[in-house]
Amino acid sequence: MHGRSPLTVRRLGAADILVLYPLIQHAFPEMERRRWMDVGRRMSARRKRPRQGILVAHYGTRGLPCAMVTYRRDFDIRLGQVLTSDHYIVMTPGDAQHVMNAFHPVMAELARELGCHAIRTMQPVTKMTSHPQKVCPDEHIVERTLLLTEINGFSSPS
C-alpha cells in the first residue's frame, strides 16, 4: 500500500489514456502505443448509458494510475443483464486485493446504473506463480476461471 493516500476509483477519462500506457505495456507488452490510444479513446467516450468502459484506480486524487479494469454489460441466460469485468491490471501485485476491494463498490453502483442483476469478475491468472491467488472482492464466490487457448496459430494483435 502507498502511504496514507486513499484509493480513488473513477471511469477512464481522456487525460488518463496516455498515463495508463505504462500499465498497459506492463500487462500486454505486445500492444503498441497507437493501438492503446485508439482503444483508450473509444473506452473513454462519454455516453449517456455506457455499455463498456474502463475503471481506473489512483492513490489519492492526483496520483498516477495504479490499476485498471475493463467492464461491459452482457446478457446471461440465467441472470439477465450482468456487468462483466476483466482485464484487471494492477501495477503492484501486493496491492491486488486492496485494489479489487476498492473497485467493487464502484462496479456495484455502475451495475445498478446499467440495470444489471449481477457482476461477473473474471479471475485473473498470475503468470508468475504456480498457485494463482483469488483476487476478487471478499464476498464473491469464484464461479469459474476462463482460459484462452491459441487455435491454429491465432495470437493477440500487435
C-alpha positions in Angstrom: 0.0 0.0 0.0 1.2 3.5 -0.7 1.4 5.6 2.4 -1.8 7.2 3.8 -3.4 8.2 0.5 -6.8 6.8 -0.1 -7.6 4.8 -3.2 -9.8 6.7 -5.7 -11.6 4.8 -8.5 -13.3 6.6 -11.4 -14.2 6.0 -15.0 -11.4 6.4 -17.6 -11.1 10.0 -18.7 -9.3 11.4 -21.8 -6.4 12.6 -19.5 -5.9 9.0 -18.2 -5.2 7.4 -21.6 -1.6 8.3 -22.1 -0.6 7.9 -18.5 -2.1 4.4 -18.4 0.1 3.2 -21.2 2.9 2.0 -18.9 0.4 -0.1 -17.0 -1.0 -1.5 -20.3 2.5 -2.2 -21.6 3.3 -4.0 -18.3 0.4 -6.3 -18.8 0.4 -6.5 -22.6 4.0 -5.9 -23.9 2.9 -6.6 -27.5 0.3 -3.7 -27.5 1.6 -0.8 -29.5 1.0 2.7 -28.1 -1.1 3.7 -31.1 -3.4 0.7 -30.7 -3.8 1.5 -26.9 -4.6 5.2 -27.7 -7.4 4.1 -30.1 -8.8 1.7 -27.5 -8.5 4.3 -24.8 -10.3 7.0 -26.8 -13.1 4.5 -27.6 -13.4 3.4 -24.0 -13.3 6.9 -22.5 -16.0 8.4 -24.8 -18.8 9.9 -22.7 -22.1 8.3 -23.4 -25.4 8.6 -21.6 -25.5 4.9 -20.8 -22.1 3.3 -21.5 -22.2 -0.4 -22.2 -18.5 -0.7 -21.8 -15.5 1.2 -20.4 -12.6 1.2 -18.1 -12.3 2.0 -14.4 -9.1 3.4 -13.2 -7.7 3.4 -9.6 -5.3 6.1 -8.2 -3.7 6.6 -4.8 -5.0 10.0 -3.8 -6.9 12.3 -6.2 -3.8 13.4 -8.2 -1.7 10.2 -8.2 -0.8 8.2 -11.2 -3.0 5.3 -12.1 -2.0 2.1 -10.2 -4.7 -0.2 -11.6 -7.5 -0.6 -14.1 -10.3 -2.9 -15.0 -12.4 -3.1 -18.2 -16.1 -3.7 -17.9 -19.0 -4.3 -20.2 -22.7 -5.0 -20.0 -23.5 -8.6 -21.1 -26.5 -10.9 -21.1 -26.5 -14.1 -19.1 -29.2 -16.7 -19.8 -29.7 -17.3 -16.1 -29.2 -13.9 -14.6 -30.2 -11.5 -17.3 -28.1 -8.4 -17.7 -24.7 -8.7 -15.9 -21.7 -6.4 -15.6 -18.7 -8.4 -16.7 -15.2 -7.1 -15.6 -12.0 -8.5 -17.0 -8.5 -7.2 -18.0 -7.9 -6.4 -14.3 -4.4 -5.0 -14.2 -2.6 -3.8 -11.1 0.9 -2.4 -11.1 1.9 -3.7 -7.7 0.8 -7.3 -7.2 0.9 -7.0 -3.4 -1.9 -4.4 -3.7 -4.2 -6.6 -5.8 -6.7 -7.5 -3.1 -6.9 -3.9 -1.7 -7.4 -2.5 -5.2 -10.1 -5.1 -6.1 -11.9 -4.2 -2.9 -11.8 -0.6 -3.9 -13.2 -1.3 -7.4 -16.1 -3.4 -6.2 -18.4 -0.6 -4.7 -17.9 1.5 -7.8 -18.7 -1.5 -10.0 -21.8 -2.3 -8.0 -23.1 1.3 -8.5 -22.2 1.1 -12.2 -24.1 -2.3 -12.4 -27.2 -0.7 -10.8 -27.0 2.3 -13.3 -26.8 -0.1 -16.2 -29.7 -2.2 -15.0 -27.6 -5.3 -14.3 -28.5 -8.1 -12.0 -25.0 -9.3 -11.1 -21.4 -8.6 -11.5 -19.2 -11.3 -13.1 -15.5 -10.8 -12.4 -13.1 -12.8 -14.5 -10.5 -14.5 -12.3 -7.1 -13.0 -13.1 -4.3 -15.6 -13.7 -1.0 -14.8 -12.2 1.7 -16.0 -14.6 4.5 -15.5 -12.1 3.3 -18.2 -9.7 2.2 -21.8 -10.0 -0.6 -21.1 -7.4 -3.0 -18.5 -8.8 -4.5 -16.5 -5.9 -8.1 -15.4 -5.5 -8.1 -11.7 -6.3 -11.7 -10.6 -6.1 -14.0 -8.9 -3.6 -14.1 -10.9 -0.4 -17.8 -11.5 -0.7 -17.6 -13.0 -4.2 -17.7 -16.8 -4.8 -15.3 -17.8 -7.6 -17.7 -19.3 -10.1 -15.2 -20.3 -12.8 -11.9 -19.4 -14.4 -11.7 -18.6 -18.1 -8.7 -19.7 -20.1 -7.6 -18.6 -23.6 -6.1 -21.3 -25.9 -4.5 -20.3 -29.1 -6.1 -22.1 -32.0 -4.5 -22.6 -35.5 -1.7 -20.1 -34.8 -4.0 -17.3 -33.5 -2.2 -14.8 -31.4 -3.1 -11.4 -30.0 -2.8 -8.5 -32.5 0.2 -6.3 -32.0 
